Amino acid sequence: MRRAIKRSGIFASTTLVLLLIAMVVAPAVATGQSATTQGASITSESFGFVNSTNPDHPEQGNEVLKYTLTNRKGMRVNILTYGGILQTIEVPGRRGRLTNVTLGFNNLDQYVNENPYFGNITGRYANRIALGQFTLNGVDYQLATNNDPNHLHGGDFGFDKRIWAAEEIDDGTNVGLRLTYTSPDGDENYPGTLHVTVTYLLTPKNEIRMDYRAELEPGEGLETIVNLTNHAYFNLAGEGNGDIYDHKLHINADEYTPVDPTLIPTGAIDPVEGTPMDFNRSTAIGDRINDGTFEQLVIGLGYDHNWVLDRRTDDRLELAAKARDPESGRTLKVLTTEPGIQFYAGNFLDGTLIGTSGKTYRQSYGFALETQHFPDSPNQPTFPSTVLAPGEVYETTTIYAFSTDR
């Protein structure tokens, strides 16, 4: 609420005149243009009601909200309570113009019925689990094989298809959203009731900070597996503005996990040196993506692999990857506490999806950098564990940091 200040006499008249002059001469800021705001803000509105073609959808008929976060530099982020989706991310380019750099849709029906995980929270287990099977404490679990023959991103109705409770955050510096969801015991056949919180913060530095936290319900005595990430697809030239082959990419990793023909890790951890998987030096994504002599690129139809990050510590934020669009000068840095990152080059986009701006998304019109524990870790004893026991707290952080070179 604006605080009223009482003045009298000539001072009040002078102030009123100056205020009116300022209102007249102050330049208007057009939608889609760069702007420096007086302060950060957060607003909300309805984004519609879930209308799934699948009558078994657990959120059928429920309302979804859209929250708009704006920082002091004018960067804007839209977040949906459905799946915790980052619907749009508007950041400036070299000339200062705000452009949406993440793939998505302008309506809820497409997110519900067509979405290839654009921008959402993936869980209870992000990435693949071989044949949808794992064993925990002597109990065999069978999950949905929604990516035949494997389990992918939490199953038929994973965290990406749930409506999350939302709480606004405005601490005077950052604006954000605290999203919560309770996944009951047996949800998608995962054991244990899991209480999950994902906090999005938009900072004055044009960063989106994502803090993930999960705990099991006390007293159940059940362990579970957890692996959470965000699945935003980026195109730093602008959503729908062609492929990302010219983007320069650096991944801070000397090793990666090769996969079998169903994209499940073989269990090996191989060096990237001397292969198209080496992004230790910033390299255009398209330079080697069509190398038919390298079996891993043939299997994945391009890049769809987990890199083993070079980390100095186990739990501090460190640089995982950096992408840059040479034309616009936009740069994305990904910092994380996680041990791995899945680089996916949009290989399965096929032109059938119409995105936010009305343009079709063709192959490699976007890329994802999914910070994570490794795929199929529950079945790979040499990989970092994803088991969460009662009394333990799952906590990870990832930051998307945007900037522009001059």
C-alpha positions as CSV (number, residue, x, y, z in Angstrom):
1,M,0.0,0.0,0.0
2,R,1.3,3.5,-0.9
3,R,1.9,5.6,2.2
4,A,0.2,9.0,2.1
5,I,2.3,12.1,2.9
6,K,0.5,15.2,4.0
7,R,1.9,18.5,2.8
8,S,0.5,22.1,2.9
9,G,0.7,25.4,1.2
10,I,3.0,26.1,-1.8
11,F,5.0,23.0,-1.3
12,A,2.0,20.8,-1.9
13,S,1.1,22.7,-5.1
14,T,4.6,22.5,-6.4
15,T,4.8,18.8,-5.7
16,L,1.5,18.2,-7.5
17,V,2.7,20.1,-10.6
18,L,6.0,18.2,-10.8
19,L,4.2,14.9,-10.4
20,L,1.8,15.7,-13.2
21,I,4.7,16.7,-15.5
22,A,6.5,13.5,-14.7
23,M,3.5,11.4,-15.5
24,V,3.1,13.2,-18.9
25,V,6.7,12.9,-20.0
26,A,7.5,9.4,-18.6
27,P,8.0,7.0,-21.5
28,A,5.6,4.1,-21.9
29,V,7.1,0.7,-22.1
30,A,5.6,-1.6,-24.8
31,T,4.9,-5.2,-24.1
32,G,7.9,-7.3,-25.2
33,Q,10.4,-4.5,-24.8
34,S,13.3,-4.1,-22.4
35,A,12.4,-2.3,-19.2
36,T,13.9,-1.5,-15.8
37,T,11.3,-1.8,-13.2
38,Q,11.0,0.1,-10.0
39,G,10.8,-3.2,-8.1
40,A,10.2,-6.9,-8.4
41,S,6.6,-8.1,-8.5
42,I,4.5,-11.3,-8.6
43,T,1.0,-11.6,-10.0
44,S,-1.4,-14.5,-10.6
45,E,-4.3,-15.4,-12.8
46,S,-6.3,-18.5,-13.9
47,F,-4.7,-20.5,-16.8
48,G,-7.8,-22.7,-17.2
49,F,-9.1,-26.1,-16.1
50,V,-7.6,-29.5,-16.8
51,N,-9.4,-31.2,-19.7
52,S,-7.6,-34.4,-20.4
53,T,-8.4,-36.8,-23.2
54,N,-7.5,-39.5,-20.6
55,P,-10.5,-39.9,-18.3
56,D,-8.2,-41.3,-15.6
57,H,-6.2,-38.1,-15.3
58,P,-6.0,-37.4,-11.5
59,E,-6.4,-33.6,-12.0
60,Q,-9.4,-33.7,-14.4
61,G,-11.5,-30.6,-14.0
62,N,-9.2,-28.8,-11.5
63,E,-8.1,-25.2,-12.0
64,V,-4.5,-24.3,-12.9
65,L,-3.0,-20.9,-12.0
66,K,-0.3,-18.9,-13.8
67,Y,2.1,-16.8,-11.7
68,T,4.1,-14.0,-13.4
69,L,7.4,-13.1,-11.7
70,T,9.2,-9.9,-12.7
71,N,12.5,-8.7,-11.4
72,R,13.9,-5.2,-11.1
73,K,15.6,-5.5,-14.6
74,G,12.3,-6.4,-16.2
75,M,13.0,-10.2,-16.7
76,R,9.8,-12.1,-16.6
77,V,9.0,-15.7,-15.8
78,N,5.6,-17.4,-16.0
79,I,5.1,-20.5,-13.8
80,L,2.1,-22.8,-13.8
81,T,0.9,-24.7,-10.8
82,Y,0.3,-27.7,-13.3
83,G,3.6,-29.6,-13.1
84,G,5.5,-26.5,-11.8
85,I,6.0,-25.6,-15.4
86,L,8.3,-22.7,-16.5
87,Q,5.9,-21.6,-19.2
88,T,7.9,-18.6,-20.5
89,I,11.2,-17.1,-19.6
90,E,11.7,-13.6,-21.1
91,V,15.3,-12.3,-21.0
92,P,17.1,-9.5,-22.9
93,G,19.4,-9.9,-25.8
94,R,22.3,-7.8,-26.9
95,R,20.0,-4.9,-28.0
96,G,18.0,-5.1,-24.8
97,R,14.8,-6.6,-26.2
98,L,13.0,-9.2,-24.1
99,T,12.5,-12.5,-25.8
100,N,11.0,-15.8,-24.5
101,V,13.8,-18.4,-24.6
102,T,11.9,-21.5,-23.4
103,L,9.7,-23.8,-25.4
104,G,6.1,-24.3,-24.3
105,F,2.4,-23.7,-25.1
106,N,0.0,-20.8,-24.8
107,N,-2.8,-22.9,-23.5
108,L,-3.4,-25.6,-20.9
109,D,-4.9,-28.2,-23.1
110,Q,-1.6,-28.7,-25.0
111,Y,0.3,-29.0,-21.7
112,V,-2.2,-31.7,-20.5
113,N,-2.5,-33.7,-23.7
114,E,0.6,-33.1,-25.8
115,N,3.5,-32.0,-23.6
116,P,6.9,-33.6,-24.1
117,Y,7.9,-32.4,-20.5
118,F,8.3,-28.7,-21.6
119,G,9.5,-26.8,-18.5
120,N,8.1,-29.1,-15.8
121,I,9.2,-30.6,-12.6
122,T,10.0,-34.3,-13.2
123,G,9.7,-36.9,-10.5
124,R,9.4,-39.0,-8.4
125,Y,12.4,-40.2,-10.5
126,A,13.6,-38.0,-13.4
127,N,15.0,-39.9,-16.4
128,R,14.8,-43.6,-17.1
129,I,14.7,-46.7,-15.0
130,A,15.3,-50.0,-17.0
131,L,12.2,-52.0,-17.6
132,G,10.5,-49.9,-14.9
133,Q,11.9,-52.2,-12.2
134,F,14.0,-51.8,-9.1
135,T,14.5,-53.6,-5.8
136,L,14.6,-51.9,-2.4
137,N,15.1,-53.7,0.9
138,G,14.3,-57.0,-0.7
139,V,11.0,-55.8,-2.3
140,D,10.6,-55.8,-6.1
141,Y,8.8,-52.8,-7.5
142,Q,7.3,-52.6,-11.0
143,L,6.7,-49.1,-12.4
144,A,4.9,-48.0,-15.5
145,T,6.8,-48.5,-18.7
146,N,5.7,-45.3,-20.3
147,N,8.8,-45.1,-22.5
148,D,8.7,-48.6,-23.8
149,P,10.3,-50.7,-22.5
150,N,11.4,-48.4,-19.7
151,H,10.1,-46.1,-17.1
152,L,10.5,-42.3,-17.7
153,H,10.2,-39.2,-15.6
154,G,8.0,-40.7,-12.9
155,G,5.5,-42.6,-15.0
156,D,2.0,-42.1,-16.4
157,F,1.0,-39.4,-14.0
158,G,4.3,-38.2,-12.5
159,F,4.9,-34.8,-10.8
160,D,4.7,-33.1,-14.2
161,K,1.0,-33.9,-14.4
162,R,0.1,-32.8,-10.9
163,I,-1.3,-29.5,-9.6
164,W,1.0,-28.1,-6.9
165,A,0.0,-25.9,-4.1
166,A,1.6,-22.5,-4.4
167,E,2.8,-19.9,-2.0
168,E,4.1,-16.5,-3.2
169,I,7.5,-15.2,-2.0
170,D,8.6,-11.6,-2.0
171,D,11.5,-10.9,0.3
172,G,12.2,-7.4,-1.0
173,T,15.0,-8.6,-3.2
174,N,13.8,-11.8,-4.9
175,V,10.3,-12.8,-6.0
176,G,9.3,-16.5,-6.2
177,L,7.0,-19.3,-5.7
178,R,7.1,-22.1,-3.2
179,L,5.4,-25.2,-4.7
180,T,4.4,-28.2,-2.6
181,Y,3.0,-31.6,-3.4
182,T,2.5,-34.8,-1.3
183,S,3.0,-38.0,-3.3
184,P,1.2,-40.8,-1.4
185,D,2.6,-44.2,-0.7
186,G,2.0,-46.3,-3.9
187,D,1.8,-43.2,-6.2
188,E,2.9,-44.6,-9.6
189,N,3.8,-47.6,-7.5
190,Y,6.7,-45.9,-5.7
191,P,7.0,-46.7,-2.0
192,G,6.5,-44.3,0.8
193,T,4.6,-41.0,1.3
194,L,6.9,-38.3,0.0
195,H,6.5,-34.6,0.9
196,V,8.0,-32.5,-1.8
197,T,8.8,-28.7,-2.0
198,V,10.2,-26.9,-5.0
199,T,11.1,-23.3,-4.6
200,Y,11.6,-21.0,-7.6
201,L,13.3,-17.6,-7.0
202,L,13.8,-14.9,-9.6
203,T,16.8,-12.8,-8.5
204,P,17.9,-9.3,-9.5
205,K,20.8,-10.9,-11.3
206,N,18.5,-12.5,-13.9
207,E,18.8,-15.9,-12.3
208,I,16.1,-18.6,-11.7
209,R,17.1,-20.5,-8.6
210,M,15.4,-23.8,-8.0
211,D,15.6,-25.5,-4.5
212,Y,14.3,-29.0,-4.3
213,R,13.5,-30.6,-0.9
214,A,11.8,-34.0,-0.1
215,E,11.1,-36.0,3.0
216,L,9.3,-39.2,3.7
217,E,6.3,-39.4,6.0
218,P,7.6,-40.3,9.5
219,G,6.4,-43.5,10.9
220,E,5.8,-45.5,7.7
221,G,9.3,-47.1,7.9
222,L,9.6,-47.2,4.0
223,E,12.5,-46.1,1.9
224,T,12.1,-44.7,-1.6
225,I,14.1,-43.4,-4.6
226,V,14.1,-39.7,-5.5
227,N,15.6,-37.9,-8.5
228,L,14.1,-34.4,-9.2
229,T,14.9,-31.9,-12.0
230,N,13.4,-29.3,-14.2
231,H,12.9,-30.2,-17.9
232,A,13.0,-26.7,-19.6
233,Y,13.8,-26.7,-23.3
234,F,15.8,-23.6,-24.3
235,N,16.4,-21.7,-27.5
236,L,18.5,-18.6,-26.7
237,A,17.7,-17.2,-30.1
238,G,14.1,-17.1,-29.1
239,E,11.4,-19.7,-28.8
240,G,10.5,-21.0,-32.2
241,N,13.4,-19.2,-34.0
242,G,15.0,-22.2,-35.7
243,D,17.3,-24.9,-34.5
244,I,19.9,-24.7,-31.9
245,Y,22.9,-26.1,-33.9
246,D,24.8,-22.8,-33.8
247,H,24.5,-22.5,-30.0
248,K,27.9,-22.9,-28.4
249,L,27.9,-25.4,-25.5
250,H,30.4,-26.1,-22.7
251,I,29.8,-29.0,-20.3
252,N,32.1,-29.3,-17.3
253,A,32.7,-33.0,-17.6
254,D,35.5,-35.4,-18.5
255,E,33.2,-38.5,-18.5
256,Y,29.7,-39.6,-19.5
257,T,27.5,-42.6,-19.2
258,P,27.0,-44.5,-22.5
259,V,23.7,-46.0,-23.2
260,D,22.2,-49.2,-24.7
261,P,19.7,-49.1,-27.7
262,T,16.9,-48.3,-25.3
263,L,18.8,-45.3,-23.8
264,I,19.5,-47.1,-20.5
265,P,23.1,-46.6,-19.2
266,T,25.3,-49.7,-19.7
267,G,26.9,-49.1,-16.3
268,A,30.2,-47.9,-17.9
269,I,31.6,-44.4,-17.3
270,D,33.6,-43.5,-20.3
271,P,35.9,-40.6,-21.1
272,V,34.7,-37.9,-23.5
273,E,38.1,-37.1,-24.8
274,G,38.5,-37.7,-28.5
275,T,34.7,-38.2,-29.0
276,P,31.8,-36.0,-30.0
277,M,30.8,-36.0,-26.3
278,D,33.6,-33.7,-25.4
279,F,32.3,-30.2,-24.6
280,N,35.1,-29.2,-22.3
281,R,35.9,-26.5,-24.9
282,S,32.8,-24.5,-26.1
283,T,31.6,-26.2,-29.3
284,A,28.6,-25.6,-31.6
285,I,26.0,-28.2,-30.8
286,G,25.6,-29.0,-34.5
287,D,29.2,-29.5,-35.3
288,R,29.2,-33.2,-34.5
289,I,25.6,-34.2,-33.8
290,N,25.3,-36.0,-37.1
291,D,28.5,-38.1,-36.8
292,G,27.2,-41.5,-38.0
293,T,30.5,-43.1,-37.1
294,F,29.9,-42.6,-33.3
295,E,27.4,-45.2,-32.1
296,Q,26.1,-43.3,-29.2
297,L,24.9,-40.5,-31.4
298,V,23.2,-43.0,-33.7
299,I,21.4,-44.6,-30.7
300,G,20.1,-41.3,-29.4
301,L,19.4,-39.7,-32.8
302,G,21.8,-37.1,-31.4
303,Y,22.6,-36.0,-27.9
304,D,20.4,-37.5,-25.1
305,H,23.0,-38.6,-22.5
306,N,24.1,-38.0,-19.0
307,W,27.5,-36.3,-18.3
308,V,29.4,-37.0,-15.1
309,L,30.2,-33.5,-13.8
310,D,33.7,-32.6,-12.7
311,R,33.0,-31.5,-9.1
312,R,35.4,-30.1,-6.5
313,T,32.9,-30.7,-3.7
314,D,29.8,-32.9,-3.1
315,D,27.3,-30.3,-2.1
316,R,28.2,-26.8,-3.3
317,L,26.9,-25.0,-6.3
318,E,29.3,-25.4,-9.2
319,L,29.2,-24.6,-12.9
320,A,27.8,-27.6,-14.9
321,A,27.2,-26.1,-18.3
322,K,27.2,-22.9,-20.3
323,A,25.3,-22.3,-23.6
324,R,25.5,-19.2,-25.8
325,D,23.7,-18.0,-28.9
326,P,26.2,-16.1,-31.0
327,E,23.5,-14.0,-32.8
328,S,21.7,-12.6,-29.8
329,G,24.6,-12.7,-27.3
330,R,22.3,-14.5,-24.8
331,T,24.1,-16.8,-22.4
332,L,22.8,-19.4,-20.0
333,K,24.9,-20.8,-17.2
334,V,23.7,-23.8,-15.3
335,L,25.0,-24.2,-11.7
336,T,24.1,-27.2,-9.6
337,T,24.8,-29.3,-6.5
338,E,24.0,-32.4,-8.6
339,P,26.5,-35.0,-9.8
340,G,25.2,-35.2,-13.4
341,I,23.5,-33.4,-16.2
342,Q,21.5,-34.8,-19.1
343,F,22.0,-32.9,-22.3
344,Y,19.2,-33.5,-24.7
345,A,19.2,-31.8,-28.1
346,G,15.5,-32.0,-28.9
347,N,16.0,-35.0,-31.2
348,F,12.4,-36.2,-31.0
349,L,10.8,-32.9,-31.8
350,D,9.2,-33.6,-35.2
351,G,7.2,-30.5,-36.3
352,T,3.8,-31.8,-34.9
353,L,3.8,-29.4,-31.9
354,I,2.8,-25.8,-32.2
355,G,4.5,-23.7,-29.6
356,T,3.8,-20.5,-27.6
357,S,4.3,-18.1,-30.4
358,G,2.3,-20.2,-33.0
359,K,5.4,-21.7,-34.6
360,T,6.0,-25.4,-35.1
361,Y,8.8,-27.1,-33.2
362,R,11.0,-29.2,-35.5
363,Q,14.0,-31.4,-34.6
364,S,16.5,-29.6,-32.4
365,Y,14.4,-26.4,-32.0
366,G,15.4,-26.6,-28.3
367,F,17.8,-28.2,-25.9
368,A,17.5,-29.3,-22.3
369,L,20.2,-29.3,-19.6
370,E,18.6,-31.5,-16.8
371,T,20.7,-31.5,-13.6
372,Q,20.2,-34.9,-11.9
373,H,21.5,-38.0,-10.4
374,F,22.3,-40.6,-13.1
375,P,19.6,-42.5,-15.0
376,D,18.8,-46.0,-13.8
377,S,20.8,-45.4,-10.6
378,P,18.6,-47.9,-8.6
379,N,19.9,-50.7,-10.8
380,Q,23.5,-49.4,-11.1
381,P,25.4,-50.1,-7.8
382,T,28.4,-48.0,-9.0
383,F,26.3,-44.9,-9.6
384,P,25.6,-42.3,-6.8
385,S,22.7,-43.6,-4.7
386,T,19.2,-42.1,-5.1
387,V,17.7,-44.0,-2.1
388,L,16.0,-41.8,0.5
389,A,15.5,-43.3,4.0
390,P,13.1,-42.1,6.7
391,G,14.5,-39.2,8.6
392,E,16.8,-38.1,5.7
393,V,16.2,-35.0,3.7
394,Y,16.7,-34.8,-0.1
395,E,18.0,-31.4,-0.9
396,T,19.5,-30.1,-4.2
397,T,19.8,-26.7,-5.9
398,T,20.1,-25.6,-9.5
399,I,20.4,-22.1,-11.0
400,Y,19.7,-20.9,-14.5
401,A,21.8,-17.7,-14.8
402,F,21.1,-15.6,-17.9
403,S,23.3,-12.8,-19.2
404,T,24.2,-11.1,-22.5
405,D,27.6,-10.5,-24.0
406,R,28.3,-7.1,-25.6
